[in-house]
Amino acid sequence: MNNSMMVIFPYRHHQTWVFDDEKVGLVQEPFVNGVPEMIDILVQDIHHAEEGFKLLFSAQPFPGYQAELVWQREEYGGHWYLWTNKNMSGWLCPALFKYFMQPPTKIYCQAQSFG
């Protein structure tokens, strides 16, 4: 069973948002196809976010979430999600299955500074 709340620590590497998660075997896993632009909005008030920040996420809403991403469709083993409030779509690669047994209908996210 997956945790209800999960956390990763994205950072910029060669102008790309990436994250490491040794627990699931990911190193410099990149965010692509619309997700970097979403992250840019989530971290706009976090000083030095490019050096790293905390990204909380869950399939259930939680206090303080900033984004509700709604599942749209599967493509190439990954899944497209729509951030309705910002009219932005992003593709989450198959690494999604390191955190969820199946793609959730919704993913709730919040970016926080380390401090």
Buried (B, 14 or more C-beta within 10 A) or exposed (E): EEEEEBEBEBBBEEEEBBBBBEEEEBEEBBBBBBBBBBBEBBBEEBEEBBEBBBBBBBBEEEEEBBBBBBBEEEEEEBBBBBBEEEEBBBBBBEBBBBBBEEBBEEBBBBBBEEE
